[in-house]
């Protein structure tokens, strides 16, 4: 990751909050940002052991970073916070925990849900409420907490917010989960608006739209084999990995992307 060298935010003095960091794309982002020097505060809803394992990986990566850069002090240990961000009341506590680790400089809005494949005439209000609460509303609330800490308007030193969207936002996912696609479309629109709102306050806001990525999210839709089955429809001929998505996220957080805000980056293998 040659371009993702950290600034002062990545020498043990900057904190990255990664929501939904116990598995998949979130876990990959947490590990990669730790290798670039950020102190990690990740959230999980139920998978405490998996989240603890990711935190340990982050600690090892932080030590490696220090060894490579001649930094002799011990890294601040990564923290895994149990929080159901579907409950707005849980969100301030996540950021209060991050405050104790150091100044917040990165937010990765990764936590999200999908559901069983269904047509719109089979969807319930409860399903839609859950989808939009977690995928869109929680991301907006977390971004608000981050802006209060990062924005120069509030006395912050700046930072980067990366929202994890989905290629479904532009494909629509007909016959699969148009509600999920719509919730991620909301994330895209929010990204564009917030980027312009805080551009003059030293906060950059971007999004990454993963395509078909080989993670266990497909099992929750009842289609665990989808990545392999869809490989022939992807121009590069294979599904992507969580690590490949994390590379794009880490670049957007890095000084190499200092002039990039309001971007929505497809990581889709050309699909």
QUITAFEN-V13576 format. One line per field, one symbol per residue. burial: # if it has 16 or more other C-alpha atoms within 10 Angstrom, else .. A space follows every 50 residues. Layout:
burial=???
This chain:
burial=...###..#####################################....# ##.#############........############.#..#..##..#.. ###############.#..........#.###########.##.###.## ##...##############..##..#############.###.##..#.. ###############.##..#....##...#..#...############# ######....#########..
